[in-house]
Amino acid sequence: MTASVQDRIIAIIAEQAVLDPEQVLPESTLEDLGIDSLGLVESIFAIEEAFDISVPFNANDPAQSEFDISSVAAIVRAVEGLIAEQKG
């Protein structure tokens, strides 16, 4: 994982969860961090804005989305993939 991408995503998630970034671990789930569905959507919007990408996420049916939100590390990997696709 690229540190800068990971650090930016952790900062976004920490802000949504009202936590210090040090409390957001790669293995943490959004549920572990107390982020509800609204916080998830706000996090996705913030990630899209921060990285100038479009996240394939269906807020009405998150389980059907192609974007893996199972953990912070999964989100970082997914964002890195989207950034690579955009550059490609």
N, CA, C and O atoms as CSV, one atom per row, in Angstrom:
chain,resi,resn,atom,element,x,y,z
A,1,MET,N,N,0.840,-1.187,0.000
A,1,MET,CA,C,0.000,0.000,0.000
A,1,MET,C,C,0.880,1.244,0.000
A,1,MET,O,O,1.859,1.332,0.741
A,2,THR,N,N,0.522,2.181,-0.826
A,2,THR,CA,C,1.242,3.440,-0.863
A,2,THR,C,C,0.900,4.233,0.388
A,2,THR,O,O,-0.270,4.454,0.701
A,3,ALA,N,N,1.930,4.654,1.092
A,3,ALA,CA,C,1.708,5.341,2.368
A,3,ALA,C,C,0.847,6.587,2.204
A,3,ALA,O,O,-0.044,6.830,3.018
A,4,SER,N,N,1.097,7.376,1.172
A,4,SER,CA,C,0.347,8.614,1.043
A,4,SER,C,C,-1.137,8.350,0.781
A,4,SER,O,O,-1.994,9.043,1.329
A,5,VAL,N,N,-1.445,7.354,-0.050
A,5,VAL,CA,C,-2.846,7.003,-0.296
A,5,VAL,C,C,-3.462,6.482,1.002
A,5,VAL,O,O,-4.554,6.898,1.390
A,6,GLN,N,N,-2.764,5.582,1.658
A,6,GLN,CA,C,-3.276,5.021,2.919
A,6,GLN,C,C,-3.474,6.124,3.950
A,6,GLN,O,O,-4.511,6.171,4.611
A,7,ASP,N,N,-2.502,7.003,4.094
A,7,ASP,CA,C,-2.598,8.078,5.087
A,7,ASP,C,C,-3.783,8.997,4.812
A,7,ASP,O,O,-4.487,9.405,5.736
A,8,ARG,N,N,-3.999,9.322,3.537
A,8,ARG,CA,C,-5.121,10.207,3.183
A,8,ARG,C,C,-6.457,9.528,3.453
A,8,ARG,O,O,-7.387,10.161,3.954
A,9,ILE,N,N,-6.556,8.253,3.124
A,9,ILE,CA,C,-7.807,7.529,3.368
A,9,ILE,C,C,-8.054,7.390,4.865
A,9,ILE,O,O,-9.179,7.574,5.331
A,10,ILE,N,N,-7.015,7.069,5.613
A,10,ILE,CA,C,-7.174,6.970,7.069
A,10,ILE,C,C,-7.624,8.311,7.641
A,10,ILE,O,O,-8.474,8.344,8.532
A,11,ALA,N,N,-7.073,9.409,7.148
A,11,ALA,CA,C,-7.470,10.728,7.635
A,11,ALA,C,C,-8.942,11.001,7.339
A,11,ALA,O,O,-9.659,11.542,8.180
A,12,ILE,N,N,-9.392,10.623,6.136
A,12,ILE,CA,C,-10.800,10.812,5.764
A,12,ILE,C,C,-11.701,9.975,6.658
A,12,ILE,O,O,-12.700,10.471,7.179
A,13,ILE,N,N,-11.352,8.715,6.834
A,13,ILE,CA,C,-12.178,7.819,7.656
A,13,ILE,C,C,-12.162,8.263,9.113
A,13,ILE,O,O,-13.194,8.225,9.784
A,14,ALA,N,N,-11.007,8.680,9.606
A,14,ALA,CA,C,-10.912,9.151,10.992
A,14,ALA,C,C,-11.804,10.368,11.213
A,14,ALA,O,O,-12.458,10.494,12.248
A,15,GLU,N,N,-11.821,11.260,10.226
A,15,GLU,CA,C,-12.671,12.452,10.344
A,15,GLU,C,C,-14.140,12.046,10.421
A,15,GLU,O,O,-14.884,12.578,11.245
A,16,GLN,N,N,-14.564,11.114,9.576
A,16,GLN,CA,C,-15.957,10.656,9.590
A,16,GLN,C,C,-16.302,9.963,10.900
A,16,GLN,O,O,-17.414,10.100,11.409
A,17,ALA,N,N,-15.343,9.219,11.445
A,17,ALA,CA,C,-15.591,8.463,12.676
A,17,ALA,C,C,-15.340,9.306,13.924
A,17,ALA,O,O,-15.574,8.839,15.039
A,18,VAL,N,N,-14.872,10.529,13.753
A,18,VAL,CA,C,-14.503,11.423,14.848
A,18,VAL,C,C,-13.497,10.708,15.767
A,18,VAL,O,O,-13.684,10.607,16.980
A,19,LEU,N,N,-12.425,10.220,15.131
A,19,LEU,CA,C,-11.347,9.532,15.830
A,19,LEU,C,C,-10.019,10.158,15.431
A,19,LEU,O,O,-9.934,10.892,14.446
A,20,ASP,N,N,-8.985,9.859,16.208
A,20,ASP,CA,C,-7.634,10.237,15.807
A,20,ASP,C,C,-7.186,9.247,14.734
A,20,ASP,O,O,-7.525,8.067,14.813
A,21,PRO,N,N,-6.430,9.704,13.734
A,21,PRO,CA,C,-5.966,8.781,12.696
A,21,PRO,C,C,-5.241,7.554,13.251
A,21,PRO,O,O,-5.299,6.483,12.647
A,22,GLU,N,N,-4.566,7.694,14.382
A,22,GLU,CA,C,-3.844,6.562,14.978
A,22,GLU,C,C,-4.800,5.443,15.412
A,22,GLU,O,O,-4.384,4.294,15.564
A,23,GLN,N,N,-6.072,5.778,15.610
A,23,GLN,CA,C,-7.062,4.785,16.032
A,23,GLN,C,C,-7.640,4.000,14.855
A,23,GLN,O,O,-8.339,3.006,15.054
A,24,VAL,N,N,-7.352,4.441,13.638
A,24,VAL,CA,C,-7.871,3.779,12.434
A,24,VAL,C,C,-6.784,2.850,11.901
A,24,VAL,O,O,-5.799,3.302,11.319
A,25,LEU,N,N,-6.973,1.558,12.105
A,25,LEU,CA,C,-5.987,0.560,11.699
A,25,LEU,C,C,-6.383,-0.066,10.367
A,25,LEU,O,O,-7.568,-0.115,10.037
A,26,PRO,N,N,-5.400,-0.549,9.593
A,26,PRO,CA,C,-5.720,-1.168,8.300
A,26,PRO,C,C,-6.739,-2.309,8.413
A,26,PRO,O,O,-7.565,-2.489,7.517
A,27,GLU,N,N,-6.687,-3.067,9.488
A,27,GLU,CA,C,-7.603,-4.198,9.637
A,27,GLU,C,C,-8.975,-3.800,10.192
A,27,GLU,O,O,-9.873,-4.636,10.286
A,28,SER,N,N,-9.133,-2.541,10.555
A,28,SER,CA,C,-10.418,-2.069,11.087
A,28,SER,C,C,-11.496,-2.118,10.012
A,28,SER,O,O,-11.244,-1.838,8.840
A,29,THR,N,N,-12.708,-2.483,10.439
A,29,THR,CA,C,-13.851,-2.362,9.533
A,29,THR,C,C,-14.519,-1.023,9.838
A,29,THR,O,O,-14.297,-0.435,10.897
A,30,LEU,N,N,-15.326,-0.555,8.912
A,30,LEU,CA,C,-16.031,0.704,9.162
A,30,LEU,C,C,-16.991,0.542,10.333
A,30,LEU,O,O,-17.213,1.479,11.100
A,31,GLU,N,N,-17.554,-0.645,10.464
A,31,GLU,CA,C,-18.440,-0.918,11.596
A,31,GLU,C,C,-17.668,-0.830,12.911
A,31,GLU,O,O,-18.167,-0.270,13.887
A,32,ASP,N,N,-16.450,-1.382,12.939
A,32,ASP,CA,C,-15.591,-1.289,14.134
A,32,ASP,C,C,-15.383,0.162,14.549
A,32,ASP,O,O,-15.299,0.485,15.734
A,33,LEU,N,N,-15.303,1.029,13.540
A,33,LEU,CA,C,-15.005,2.440,13.783
A,33,LEU,C,C,-16.248,3.267,14.062
A,33,LEU,O,O,-16.158,4.468,14.317
A,34,GLY,N,N,-17.407,2.623,14.015
A,34,GLY,CA,C,-18.647,3.315,14.318
A,34,GLY,C,C,-19.192,4.135,13.162
A,34,GLY,O,O,-19.982,5.055,13.375
A,35,ILE,N,N,-18.780,3.815,11.937
A,35,ILE,CA,C,-19.264,4.557,10.776
A,35,ILE,C,C,-20.536,3.888,10.258
A,35,ILE,O,O,-20.535,2.710,9.900
A,36,ASP,N,N,-21.612,4.657,10.227
A,36,ASP,CA,C,-22.896,4.136,9.750
A,36,ASP,C,C,-23.007,4.350,8.244
A,36,ASP,O,O,-22.053,4.793,7.605
A,37,SER,N,N,-24.167,4.035,7.681
A,37,SER,CA,C,-24.332,4.120,6.223
A,37,SER,C,C,-24.162,5.544,5.712
A,37,SER,O,O,-23.600,5.742,4.635
A,38,LEU,N,N,-24.631,6.535,6.452
A,38,LEU,CA,C,-24.450,7.929,6.035
A,38,LEU,C,C,-22.970,8.302,6.073
A,38,LEU,O,O,-22.466,8.951,5.157
A,39,GLY,N,N,-22.287,7.897,7.117
A,39,GLY,CA,C,-20.851,8.158,7.225
A,39,GLY,C,C,-20.079,7.479,6.112
A,39,GLY,O,O,-19.092,8.019,5.612
A,40,LEU,N,N,-20.530,6.288,5.723
A,40,LEU,CA,C,-19.898,5.566,4.623
A,40,LEU,C,C,-20.026,6.358,3.329
A,40,LEU,O,O,-19.047,6.541,2.605
A,41,VAL,N,N,-21.241,6.828,3.040
A,41,VAL,CA,C,-21.474,7.594,1.818
A,41,VAL,C,C,-20.636,8.881,1.839
A,41,VAL,O,O,-20.038,9.249,0.828
A,42,GLU,N,N,-20.594,9.551,2.974
A,42,GLU,CA,C,-19.792,10.773,3.079
A,42,GLU,C,C,-18.308,10.467,2.893
A,42,GLU,O,O,-17.581,11.256,2.289
A,43,SER,N,N,-17.854,9.313,3.413
A,43,SER,CA,C,-16.458,8.909,3.239
A,43,SER,C,C,-16.151,8.657,1.767
A,43,SER,O,O,-15.105,9.066,1.264
A,44,ILE,N,N,-17.077,7.977,1.079
A,44,ILE,CA,C,-16.891,7.690,-0.347
A,44,ILE,C,C,-16.785,9.007,-1.128
A,44,ILE,O,O,-15.899,9.160,-1.970
A,45,PHE,N,N,-17.682,9.948,-0.851
A,45,PHE,CA,C,-17.627,11.251,-1.540
A,45,PHE,C,C,-16.295,11.956,-1.261
A,45,PHE,O,O,-15.693,12.530,-2.169
A,46,ALA,N,N,-15.841,11.911,-0.015
A,46,ALA,CA,C,-14.580,12.567,0.349
A,46,ALA,C,C,-13.398,11.901,-0.348
A,46,ALA,O,O,-12.465,12.584,-0.772
A,47,ILE,N,N,-13.430,10.573,-0.472
A,47,ILE,CA,C,-12.364,9.845,-1.161
A,47,ILE,C,C,-12.371,10.207,-2.650
A,47,ILE,O,O,-11.318,10.438,-3.243
A,48,GLU,N,N,-13.566,10.253,-3.246
A,48,GLU,CA,C,-13.662,10.626,-4.662
A,48,GLU,C,C,-13.066,12.013,-4.889
A,48,GLU,O,O,-12.324,12.230,-5.846
A,49,GLU,N,N,-13.392,12.934,-4.014
A,49,GLU,CA,C,-12.903,14.300,-4.155
A,49,GLU,C,C,-11.391,14.380,-3.933
A,49,GLU,O,O,-10.688,15.067,-4.674
A,50,ALA,N,N,-10.895,13.677,-2.913
A,50,ALA,CA,C,-9.474,13.742,-2.576
A,50,ALA,C,C,-8.586,13.173,-3.681
A,50,ALA,O,O,-7.487,13.674,-3.921
A,51,PHE,N,N,-9.065,12.129,-4.348
A,51,PHE,CA,C,-8.241,11.451,-5.348
A,51,PHE,C,C,-8.714,11.695,-6.784
A,51,PHE,O,O,-8.135,11.156,-7.727
A,52,ASP,N,N,-9.748,12.494,-6.949
A,52,ASP,CA,C,-10.311,12.803,-8.264
A,52,ASP,C,C,-10.620,11.519,-9.042
A,52,ASP,O,O,-10.206,11.346,-10.188
A,53,ILE,N,N,-11.362,10.627,-8.374
A,53,ILE,CA,C,-11.760,9.351,-8.976
A,53,ILE,C,C,-13.264,9.175,-8.811
A,53,ILE,O,O,-13.906,9.896,-8.047
A,54,SER,N,N,-13.807,8.223,-9.526
A,54,SER,CA,C,-15.215,7.861,-9.381
A,54,SER,C,C,-15.259,6.459,-8.786
A,54,SER,O,O,-14.775,5.504,-9.394
A,55,VAL,N,N,-15.835,6.339,-7.609
A,55,VAL,CA,C,-15.897,5.055,-6.905
A,55,VAL,C,C,-17.170,4.322,-7.317
A,55,VAL,O,O,-18.266,4.870,-7.202
A,56,PRO,N,N,-17.028,3.073,-7.802
A,56,PRO,CA,C,-18.204,2.290,-8.200
A,56,PRO,C,C,-18.906,1.729,-6.969
A,56,PRO,O,O,-18.721,0.566,-6.610
A,57,PHE,N,N,-19.710,2.568,-6.332
A,57,PHE,CA,C,-20.349,2.182,-5.074
A,57,PHE,C,C,-21.836,2.464,-5.153
A,57,PHE,O,O,-22.248,3.569,-5.507
A,58,ASN,N,N,-22.636,1.472,-4.826
A,58,ASN,CA,C,-24.087,1.624,-4.816
A,58,ASN,C,C,-24.540,1.791,-3.366
A,58,ASN,O,O,-24.597,0.821,-2.609
A,59,ALA,N,N,-24.855,3.009,-2.993
A,59,ALA,CA,C,-25.250,3.282,-1.604
A,59,ALA,C,C,-26.540,2.571,-1.226
A,59,ALA,O,O,-26.763,2.266,-0.054
A,60,ASN,N,N,-27.395,2.306,-2.218
A,60,ASN,CA,C,-28.654,1.611,-1.926
A,60,ASN,C,C,-28.451,0.123,-1.678
A,60,ASN,O,O,-29.260,-0.512,-1.002
A,61,ASP,N,N,-27.372,-0.435,-2.223
A,61,ASP,CA,C,-27.102,-1.858,-2.054
A,61,ASP,C,C,-25.591,-2.087,-1.991
A,61,ASP,O,O,-24.997,-2.594,-2.943
A,62,PRO,N,N,-24.966,-1.711,-0.857
A,62,PRO,CA,C,-23.503,-1.810,-0.751
A,62,PRO,C,C,-22.958,-3.207,-1.051
A,62,PRO,O,O,-21.843,-3.333,-1.558
A,63,ALA,N,N,-23.714,-4.246,-0.750
A,63,ALA,CA,C,-23.236,-5.608,-0.986
A,63,ALA,C,C,-23.060,-5.892,-2.476
A,63,ALA,O,O,-22.281,-6.767,-2.853
A,64,GLN,N,N,-23.776,-5.163,-3.316
A,64,GLN,CA,C,-23.696,-5.367,-4.764
A,64,GLN,C,C,-22.644,-4.472,-5.430
A,64,GLN,O,O,-22.471,-4.521,-6.648
A,65,SER,N,N,-21.958,-3.672,-4.651
A,65,SER,CA,C,-20.962,-2.767,-5.209
A,65,SER,C,C,-19.685,-3.519,-5.552
A,65,SER,O,O,-19.356,-4.539,-4.946
A,66,GLU,N,N,-18.974,-2.985,-6.542
A,66,GLU,CA,C,-17.688,-3.560,-6.926
A,66,GLU,C,C,-16.566,-3.019,-6.048
A,66,GLU,O,O,-15.420,-3.452,-6.168
A,67,PHE,N,N,-16.885,-2.089,-5.179
A,67,PHE,CA,C,-15.893,-1.438,-4.327
A,67,PHE,C,C,-15.863,-2.137,-2.977
A,67,PHE,O,O,-16.865,-2.150,-2.263
A,68,ASP,N,N,-14.723,-2.717,-2.622
A,68,ASP,CA,C,-14.578,-3.501,-1.390
A,68,ASP,C,C,-14.437,-2.584,-0.173
A,68,ASP,O,O,-13.454,-1.854,-0.043
A,69,ILE,N,N,-15.427,-2.633,0.711
A,69,ILE,CA,C,-15.386,-1.807,1.923
A,69,ILE,C,C,-15.264,-2.677,3.163
A,69,ILE,O,O,-15.664,-2.263,4.251
A,70,SER,N,N,-14.708,-3.892,3.009
A,70,SER,CA,C,-14.657,-4.840,4.122
A,70,SER,C,C,-13.688,-4.413,5.220
A,70,SER,O,O,-13.840,-4.837,6.366
A,71,SER,N,N,-12.704,-3.592,4.901
A,71,SER,CA,C,-11.755,-3.091,5.898
A,71,SER,C,C,-11.092,-1.834,5.343
A,71,SER,O,O,-11.241,-1.504,4.166
A,72,VAL,N,N,-10.363,-1.145,6.204
A,72,VAL,CA,C,-9.638,0.048,5.763
A,72,VAL,C,C,-8.603,-0.347,4.703
A,72,VAL,O,O,-8.451,0.350,3.699
A,73,ALA,N,N,-7.891,-1.460,4.920
A,73,ALA,CA,C,-6.892,-1.919,3.953
A,73,ALA,C,C,-7.539,-2.235,2.605
A,73,ALA,O,O,-6.960,-1.940,1.560
A,74,ALA,N,N,-8.738,-2.833,2.619
A,74,ALA,CA,C,-9.442,-3.150,1.373
A,74,ALA,C,C,-9.818,-1.875,0.633
A,74,ALA,O,O,-9.722,-1.817,-0.593
A,75,ILE,N,N,-10.240,-0.863,1.364
A,75,ILE,CA,C,-10.582,0.420,0.743
A,75,ILE,C,C,-9.341,1.034,0.105
A,75,ILE,O,O,-9.401,1.550,-1.011
A,76,VAL,N,N,-8.216,0.977,0.815
A,76,VAL,CA,C,-6.963,1.521,0.273
A,76,VAL,C,C,-6.597,0.789,-1.016
A,76,VAL,O,O,-6.258,1.428,-2.012
A,77,ARG,N,N,-6.661,-0.545,-1.009
A,77,ARG,CA,C,-6.336,-1.317,-2.218
A,77,ARG,C,C,-7.274,-0.951,-3.375
A,77,ARG,O,O,-6.832,-0.790,-4.513
A,78,ALA,N,N,-8.557,-0.823,-3.078
A,78,ALA,CA,C,-9.534,-0.491,-4.112
A,78,ALA,C,C,-9.264,0.897,-4.694
A,78,ALA,O,O,-9.346,1.088,-5.907
A,79,VAL,N,N,-8.945,1.857,-3.838
A,79,VAL,CA,C,-8.657,3.217,-4.317
A,79,VAL,C,C,-7.381,3.210,-5.146
A,79,VAL,O,O,-7.321,3.858,-6.191
A,80,GLU,N,N,-6.352,2.479,-4.691
A,80,GLU,CA,C,-5.113,2.400,-5.474
A,80,GLU,C,C,-5.391,1.809,-6.857
A,80,GLU,O,O,-4.808,2.246,-7.850
A,81,GLY,N,N,-6.276,0.820,-6.921
A,81,GLY,CA,C,-6.653,0.231,-8.204
A,81,GLY,C,C,-7.351,1.229,-9.094
A,81,GLY,O,O,-7.070,1.296,-10.291
A,82,LEU,N,N,-8.262,2.010,-8.526
A,82,LEU,CA,C,-8.969,3.026,-9.307
A,82,LEU,C,C,-8.017,4.113,-9.811
A,82,LEU,O,O,-8.157,4.594,-10.936
A,83,ILE,N,N,-7.054,4.494,-8.979
A,83,ILE,CA,C,-6.073,5.498,-9.384
A,83,ILE,C,C,-5.226,4.951,-10.533
A,83,ILE,O,O,-4.956,5.664,-11.499
A,84,ALA,N,N,-4.805,3.688,-10.431
A,84,ALA,CA,C,-4.004,3.053,-11.487
A,84,ALA,C,C,-4.789,2.972,-12.792
A,84,ALA,O,O,-4.240,3.229,-13.864
A,85,GLU,N,N,-6.085,2.611,-12.707
A,85,GLU,CA,C,-6.929,2.537,-13.899
A,85,GLU,C,C,-7.049,3.895,-14.579
A,85,GLU,O,O,-7.017,4.002,-15.804
A,86,GLN,N,N,-7.189,4.929,-13.752
A,86,GLN,CA,C,-7.367,6.272,-14.293
A,86,GLN,C,C,-6.099,6.735,-15.007
A,86,GLN,O,O,-6.172,7.408,-16.035
A,87,LYS,N,N,-4.940,6.374,-14.464
A,87,LYS,CA,C,-3.673,6.772,-15.082
A,87,LYS,C,C,-3.393,5.958,-16.338
A,87,LYS,O,O,-2.713,6.418,-17.254
A,88,GLY,N,N,-3.945,4.705,-16.366
A,88,GLY,CA,C,-3.677,3.789,-17.470
A,88,GLY,C,C,-4.372,4.228,-18.690
A,88,GLY,O,O,-4.264,3.577,-19.729
